[in-house]
């Protein structure tokens, strides 16, 4: 299955917002306009991205609070995620 260009750009708009990538968002707004996506559709896709980002941030905040309360940040350490 292959998505059409409109669908790809709508997904890319929401994803750009969800991952906080300003250059990506500007690029995909321009691409969306080129393929005939309306300003209203762009705003709706952006709102979806904002909702996803907000939900993910809220869940991470809850997770961090739990870890801090349980002192897991200090006592368990963990293997890491590869960010260092």
FENHUMO-V299170 format. One record per residue. N is the residue number from 1. SS is DSSP state (H for helix, E for strand, L for the rest). Layout:
BEGIN
N | SS
N | SS
END
This chain:
BEGIN
1 | L
2 | L
3 | L
4 | L
5 | H
6 | H
7 | H
8 | H
9 | H
10 | H
11 | H
12 | H
13 | H
14 | H
15 | H
16 | H
17 | H
18 | H
19 | L
20 | L
21 | L
22 | H
23 | H
24 | H
25 | H
26 | H
27 | H
28 | H
29 | H
30 | H
31 | H
32 | H
33 | H
34 | H
35 | L
36 | L
37 | L
38 | L
39 | H
40 | H
41 | H
42 | H
43 | H
44 | H
45 | H
46 | H
47 | H
48 | H
49 | H
50 | H
51 | H
52 | H
53 | H
54 | H
55 | H
56 | H
57 | H
58 | H
59 | H
60 | H
61 | H
62 | H
63 | H
64 | H
65 | H
66 | H
67 | H
68 | H
69 | H
70 | L
71 | L
72 | H
73 | H
74 | H
75 | H
76 | L
77 | L
78 | L
79 | L
80 | L
81 | L
82 | L
83 | L
84 | L
END
